[in-house]
Amino acid sequence: MNMFGMMETSGGAMQAERMRAEVVAANMANAETTRTASGGPYHRQHVIFAANSGDPEFADSLAGASGGSQPGAVAAGAFSMQALNAGGSGLVAPGVHIAGVVEDPSAPLKRYDPGHPDAGPDGYVSYPDINPLTEMVDLMGATRAYGLNGSAVQAEKGMINSALEISKS
């Protein structure tokens, strides 16, 4: 890893955690949304993270040490490390990226409110299955991970500055 590799890794993790916080904020903002463009209630969103591939030579060494038979794979039966390389070629900093944002398949909550404009013929309204406590825990986790990666970037900047000061003397 080059001198700025840790900054690239932490920067990628910070981007992923920022996206996670934005999705949590959207979930909380839509906790009472009973009608979306698709016609039903809002569905809770989840961010899926995936590991960046990093150095393929290291992955091959790891596969050999763990008994994996596929070159470029973490272990036997695992996914290909090259498949996670966003560009399809070259090296990327090891770390994390966003694999996607998916909808929660859970059924909506039903509340009896016959006066609501979205109430069905039985008087029940479908609301998103969003628990504010779960969303707050997710938001706190994303905030904490973002801050820790920011601290790692600051620490590396301090180490680089110290190395430059040593080279001056």
NUTI-495006 format. One record per residue (C-alpha): x, y, z. Coordinates in Angstrom, 1 decimal. Layout:
<zaro><xx>X</xx><yy>Y</yy><zz>Z</zz></zaro>
...
***
This chain:
<zaro><xx>0.0</xx><yy>0.0</yy><zz>0.0</zz></zaro>
<zaro><xx>1.4</xx><yy>3.4</yy><zz>-0.9</zz></zaro>
<zaro><xx>1.7</xx><yy>6.3</yy><zz>1.5</zz></zaro>
<zaro><xx>-1.8</xx><yy>7.6</yy><zz>0.8</zz></zaro>
<zaro><xx>-3.5</xx><yy>4.1</yy><zz>0.7</zz></zaro>
<zaro><xx>-4.9</xx><yy>4.5</yy><zz>4.2</zz></zaro>
<zaro><xx>-6.4</xx><yy>7.8</yy><zz>3.3</zz></zaro>
<zaro><xx>-8.1</xx><yy>6.2</yy><zz>0.2</zz></zaro>
<zaro><xx>-9.4</xx><yy>3.3</yy><zz>2.3</zz></zaro>
<zaro><xx>-10.7</xx><yy>5.6</yy><zz>5.0</zz></zaro>
<zaro><xx>-12.2</xx><yy>8.0</yy><zz>2.4</zz></zaro>
<zaro><xx>-14.1</xx><yy>5.2</yy><zz>0.8</zz></zaro>
<zaro><xx>-15.4</xx><yy>4.1</yy><zz>4.1</zz></zaro>
<zaro><xx>-16.5</xx><yy>7.7</yy><zz>4.9</zz></zaro>
<zaro><xx>-18.4</xx><yy>7.9</yy><zz>1.6</zz></zaro>
<zaro><xx>-20.1</xx><yy>4.6</yy><zz>2.4</zz></zaro>
<zaro><xx>-21.1</xx><yy>5.7</yy><zz>5.9</zz></zaro>
<zaro><xx>-22.3</xx><yy>9.0</yy><zz>4.6</zz></zaro>
<zaro><xx>-24.6</xx><yy>7.2</yy><zz>2.2</zz></zaro>
<zaro><xx>-25.8</xx><yy>4.9</yy><zz>5.1</zz></zaro>
<zaro><xx>-26.6</xx><yy>8.0</yy><zz>7.2</zz></zaro>
<zaro><xx>-28.6</xx><yy>9.5</yy><zz>4.2</zz></zaro>
<zaro><xx>-30.6</xx><yy>6.3</yy><zz>3.8</zz></zaro>
<zaro><xx>-31.4</xx><yy>6.3</yy><zz>7.5</zz></zaro>
<zaro><xx>-32.5</xx><yy>9.9</yy><zz>7.3</zz></zaro>
<zaro><xx>-34.8</xx><yy>9.1</yy><zz>4.4</zz></zaro>
<zaro><xx>-36.2</xx><yy>6.2</yy><zz>6.3</zz></zaro>
<zaro><xx>-37.0</xx><yy>8.4</yy><zz>9.3</zz></zaro>
<zaro><xx>-38.4</xx><yy>11.1</yy><zz>7.1</zz></zaro>
<zaro><xx>-40.8</xx><yy>8.7</yy><zz>5.4</zz></zaro>
<zaro><xx>-41.9</xx><yy>6.8</yy><zz>8.5</zz></zaro>
<zaro><xx>-45.5</xx><yy>7.9</yy><zz>8.0</zz></zaro>
<zaro><xx>-45.6</xx><yy>7.9</yy><zz>4.2</zz></zaro>
<zaro><xx>-48.6</xx><yy>5.9</yy><zz>3.2</zz></zaro>
<zaro><xx>-48.5</xx><yy>6.5</yy><zz>-0.6</zz></zaro>
<zaro><xx>-45.5</xx><yy>6.6</yy><zz>-2.9</zz></zaro>
<zaro><xx>-45.2</xx><yy>6.9</yy><zz>-6.7</zz></zaro>
<zaro><xx>-45.6</xx><yy>3.2</yy><zz>-7.0</zz></zaro>
<zaro><xx>-48.9</xx><yy>3.4</yy><zz>-5.0</zz></zaro>
<zaro><xx>-48.1</xx><yy>1.6</yy><zz>-1.8</zz></zaro>
<zaro><xx>-46.5</xx><yy>2.7</yy><zz>1.5</zz></zaro>
<zaro><xx>-42.8</xx><yy>3.6</yy><zz>1.7</zz></zaro>
<zaro><xx>-40.5</xx><yy>0.6</yy><zz>2.3</zz></zaro>
<zaro><xx>-37.5</xx><yy>0.8</yy><zz>4.5</zz></zaro>
<zaro><xx>-34.2</xx><yy>1.0</yy><zz>2.7</zz></zaro>
<zaro><xx>-30.9</xx><yy>-0.8</yy><zz>3.6</zz></zaro>
<zaro><xx>-27.4</xx><yy>0.0</yy><zz>2.4</zz></zaro>
<zaro><xx>-25.3</xx><yy>-3.1</yy><zz>1.4</zz></zaro>
<zaro><xx>-21.5</xx><yy>-2.8</yy><zz>1.8</zz></zaro>
<zaro><xx>-19.0</xx><yy>-4.9</yy><zz>-0.1</zz></zaro>
<zaro><xx>-15.2</xx><yy>-5.2</yy><zz>0.3</zz></zaro>
<zaro><xx>-13.0</xx><yy>-3.6</yy><zz>-2.4</zz></zaro>
<zaro><xx>-10.6</xx><yy>-6.1</yy><zz>-4.0</zz></zaro>
<zaro><xx>-7.3</xx><yy>-4.5</yy><zz>-3.2</zz></zaro>
<zaro><xx>-4.1</xx><yy>-6.2</yy><zz>-4.5</zz></zaro>
<zaro><xx>-4.9</xx><yy>-9.4</yy><zz>-6.5</zz></zaro>
<zaro><xx>-1.4</xx><yy>-10.9</yy><zz>-5.6</zz></zaro>
<zaro><xx>-2.3</xx><yy>-10.6</yy><zz>-1.9</zz></zaro>
<zaro><xx>-5.7</xx><yy>-12.3</yy><zz>-2.6</zz></zaro>
<zaro><xx>-4.0</xx><yy>-15.1</yy><zz>-4.4</zz></zaro>
<zaro><xx>-1.5</xx><yy>-15.6</yy><zz>-1.5</zz></zaro>
<zaro><xx>-4.4</xx><yy>-15.6</yy><zz>0.9</zz></zaro>
<zaro><xx>-6.3</xx><yy>-18.1</yy><zz>-1.1</zz></zaro>
<zaro><xx>-3.3</xx><yy>-20.4</yy><zz>-1.3</zz></zaro>
<zaro><xx>-2.7</xx><yy>-20.1</yy><zz>2.5</zz></zaro>
<zaro><xx>-6.3</xx><yy>-20.8</yy><zz>3.3</zz></zaro>
<zaro><xx>-6.5</xx><yy>-23.8</yy><zz>1.0</zz></zaro>
<zaro><xx>-8.5</xx><yy>-22.1</yy><zz>-1.7</zz></zaro>
<zaro><xx>-8.2</xx><yy>-23.7</yy><zz>-5.2</zz></zaro>
<zaro><xx>-9.3</xx><yy>-20.7</yy><zz>-7.2</zz></zaro>
<zaro><xx>-6.7</xx><yy>-18.0</yy><zz>-8.0</zz></zaro>
<zaro><xx>-8.1</xx><yy>-14.5</yy><zz>-7.2</zz></zaro>
<zaro><xx>-10.6</xx><yy>-15.9</yy><zz>-4.6</zz></zaro>
<zaro><xx>-10.5</xx><yy>-15.5</yy><zz>-0.9</zz></zaro>
<zaro><xx>-11.3</xx><yy>-19.1</yy><zz>-0.2</zz></zaro>
<zaro><xx>-12.8</xx><yy>-22.1</yy><zz>-1.9</zz></zaro>
<zaro><xx>-16.4</xx><yy>-21.2</yy><zz>-2.9</zz></zaro>
<zaro><xx>-16.0</xx><yy>-17.5</yy><zz>-2.2</zz></zaro>
<zaro><xx>-16.6</xx><yy>-14.7</yy><zz>-4.6</zz></zaro>
<zaro><xx>-13.9</xx><yy>-13.6</yy><zz>-7.0</zz></zaro>
<zaro><xx>-11.8</xx><yy>-10.7</yy><zz>-5.8</zz></zaro>
<zaro><xx>-11.7</xx><yy>-9.3</yy><zz>-9.4</zz></zaro>
<zaro><xx>-15.5</xx><yy>-9.1</yy><zz>-9.5</zz></zaro>
<zaro><xx>-15.4</xx><yy>-6.5</yy><zz>-6.7</zz></zaro>
<zaro><xx>-12.9</xx><yy>-4.3</yy><zz>-8.6</zz></zaro>
<zaro><xx>-15.1</xx><yy>-1.4</yy><zz>-9.7</zz></zaro>
<zaro><xx>-13.1</xx><yy>-0.7</yy><zz>-12.8</zz></zaro>
<zaro><xx>-12.5</xx><yy>-4.3</yy><zz>-13.8</zz></zaro>
<zaro><xx>-8.8</xx><yy>-3.8</yy><zz>-14.0</zz></zaro>
<zaro><xx>-6.0</xx><yy>-2.2</yy><zz>-12.0</zz></zaro>
<zaro><xx>-5.7</xx><yy>-1.9</yy><zz>-8.3</zz></zaro>
<zaro><xx>-8.1</xx><yy>-0.2</yy><zz>-5.9</zz></zaro>
<zaro><xx>-7.5</xx><yy>0.6</yy><zz>-2.3</zz></zaro>
<zaro><xx>-8.7</xx><yy>-2.2</yy><zz>0.0</zz></zaro>
<zaro><xx>-11.7</xx><yy>-1.2</yy><zz>2.0</zz></zaro>
<zaro><xx>-15.4</xx><yy>-0.9</yy><zz>1.5</zz></zaro>
<zaro><xx>-17.8</xx><yy>0.4</yy><zz>-1.1</zz></zaro>
<zaro><xx>-21.5</xx><yy>0.5</yy><zz>-1.5</zz></zaro>
<zaro><xx>-22.8</xx><yy>-2.6</yy><zz>-3.3</zz></zaro>
<zaro><xx>-26.3</xx><yy>-1.2</yy><zz>-3.4</zz></zaro>
<zaro><xx>-29.4</xx><yy>0.0</yy><zz>-1.6</zz></zaro>
<zaro><xx>-32.2</xx><yy>-2.5</yy><zz>-1.2</zz></zaro>
<zaro><xx>-35.8</xx><yy>-2.3</yy><zz>0.0</zz></zaro>
<zaro><xx>-36.9</xx><yy>-4.2</yy><zz>3.1</zz></zaro>
<zaro><xx>-39.4</xx><yy>-6.8</yy><zz>2.0</zz></zaro>
<zaro><xx>-41.3</xx><yy>-6.8</yy><zz>5.3</zz></zaro>
<zaro><xx>-45.1</xx><yy>-6.3</yy><zz>5.2</zz></zaro>
<zaro><xx>-46.4</xx><yy>-2.8</yy><zz>6.1</zz></zaro>
<zaro><xx>-48.1</xx><yy>-2.2</yy><zz>9.4</zz></zaro>
<zaro><xx>-51.9</xx><yy>-1.9</yy><zz>9.4</zz></zaro>
<zaro><xx>-53.6</xx><yy>0.8</yy><zz>11.5</zz></zaro>
<zaro><xx>-57.3</xx><yy>1.3</yy><zz>11.7</zz></zaro>
<zaro><xx>-58.1</xx><yy>4.8</yy><zz>10.5</zz></zaro>
<zaro><xx>-61.2</xx><yy>4.9</yy><zz>8.4</zz></zaro>
<zaro><xx>-61.0</xx><yy>8.7</yy><zz>7.8</zz></zaro>
<zaro><xx>-57.6</xx><yy>8.5</yy><zz>6.2</zz></zaro>
<zaro><xx>-57.6</xx><yy>9.1</yy><zz>2.4</zz></zaro>
<zaro><xx>-55.4</xx><yy>6.0</yy><zz>1.9</zz></zaro>
<zaro><xx>-57.7</xx><yy>3.7</yy><zz>4.0</zz></zaro>
<zaro><xx>-58.8</xx><yy>0.5</yy><zz>2.4</zz></zaro>
<zaro><xx>-62.5</xx><yy>-0.6</yy><zz>2.3</zz></zaro>
<zaro><xx>-61.9</xx><yy>-2.3</yy><zz>5.7</zz></zaro>
<zaro><xx>-60.8</xx><yy>1.1</yy><zz>7.2</zz></zaro>
<zaro><xx>-57.1</xx><yy>0.0</yy><zz>7.6</zz></zaro>
<zaro><xx>-54.2</xx><yy>2.1</yy><zz>6.4</zz></zaro>
<zaro><xx>-50.8</xx><yy>0.6</yy><zz>5.4</zz></zaro>
<zaro><xx>-47.8</xx><yy>2.3</yy><zz>7.1</zz></zaro>
<zaro><xx>-44.1</xx><yy>1.6</yy><zz>6.6</zz></zaro>
<zaro><xx>-42.6</xx><yy>-0.9</yy><zz>9.0</zz></zaro>
<zaro><xx>-40.0</xx><yy>1.6</yy><zz>10.3</zz></zaro>
<zaro><xx>-38.9</xx><yy>1.6</yy><zz>14.0</zz></zaro>
<zaro><xx>-37.4</xx><yy>4.9</yy><zz>15.0</zz></zaro>
<zaro><xx>-35.2</xx><yy>3.2</yy><zz>17.6</zz></zaro>
<zaro><xx>-33.6</xx><yy>0.9</yy><zz>15.0</zz></zaro>
<zaro><xx>-33.1</xx><yy>3.9</yy><zz>12.7</zz></zaro>
<zaro><xx>-31.4</xx><yy>5.9</yy><zz>15.5</zz></zaro>
<zaro><xx>-29.1</xx><yy>3.0</yy><zz>16.3</zz></zaro>
<zaro><xx>-28.2</xx><yy>2.7</yy><zz>12.6</zz></zaro>
<zaro><xx>-27.6</xx><yy>6.5</yy><zz>12.4</zz></zaro>
<zaro><xx>-25.4</xx><yy>6.4</yy><zz>15.6</zz></zaro>
<zaro><xx>-23.3</xx><yy>3.6</yy><zz>14.1</zz></zaro>
<zaro><xx>-22.9</xx><yy>5.4</yy><zz>10.8</zz></zaro>
<zaro><xx>-21.9</xx><yy>8.6</yy><zz>12.6</zz></zaro>
<zaro><xx>-19.4</xx><yy>6.8</yy><zz>14.8</zz></zaro>
<zaro><xx>-17.8</xx><yy>4.9</yy><zz>11.9</zz></zaro>
<zaro><xx>-17.6</xx><yy>8.1</yy><zz>9.9</zz></zaro>
<zaro><xx>-15.9</xx><yy>9.9</yy><zz>12.8</zz></zaro>
<zaro><xx>-13.4</xx><yy>7.1</yy><zz>13.4</zz></zaro>
<zaro><xx>-12.4</xx><yy>7.1</yy><zz>9.8</zz></zaro>
<zaro><xx>-12.0</xx><yy>10.8</yy><zz>9.9</zz></zaro>
<zaro><xx>-9.7</xx><yy>10.4</yy><zz>12.9</zz></zaro>
<zaro><xx>-7.7</xx><yy>7.8</yy><zz>11.0</zz></zaro>
<zaro><xx>-7.2</xx><yy>10.3</yy><zz>8.2</zz></zaro>
<zaro><xx>-6.1</xx><yy>12.9</yy><zz>10.7</zz></zaro>
<zaro><xx>-3.6</xx><yy>10.5</yy><zz>12.3</zz></zaro>
<zaro><xx>-2.1</xx><yy>9.6</yy><zz>8.9</zz></zaro>
<zaro><xx>-1.8</xx><yy>13.3</yy><zz>8.1</zz></zaro>
<zaro><xx>0.1</xx><yy>13.8</yy><zz>11.4</zz></zaro>
<zaro><xx>2.4</xx><yy>10.9</yy><zz>10.6</zz></zaro>
<zaro><xx>3.1</xx><yy>12.3</yy><zz>7.1</zz></zaro>
<zaro><xx>3.9</xx><yy>15.7</yy><zz>8.6</zz></zaro>
<zaro><xx>6.2</xx><yy>14.2</yy><zz>11.2</zz></zaro>
<zaro><xx>8.0</xx><yy>12.2</yy><zz>8.5</zz></zaro>
<zaro><xx>8.5</xx><yy>15.4</yy><zz>6.5</zz></zaro>
<zaro><xx>9.8</xx><yy>17.2</yy><zz>9.6</zz></zaro>
<zaro><xx>12.3</xx><yy>14.4</yy><zz>10.2</zz></zaro>
<zaro><xx>13.5</xx><yy>14.5</yy><zz>6.6</zz></zaro>
<zaro><xx>14.2</xx><yy>18.3</yy><zz>7.0</zz></zaro>
<zaro><xx>16.6</xx><yy>17.8</yy><zz>9.8</zz></zaro>
***
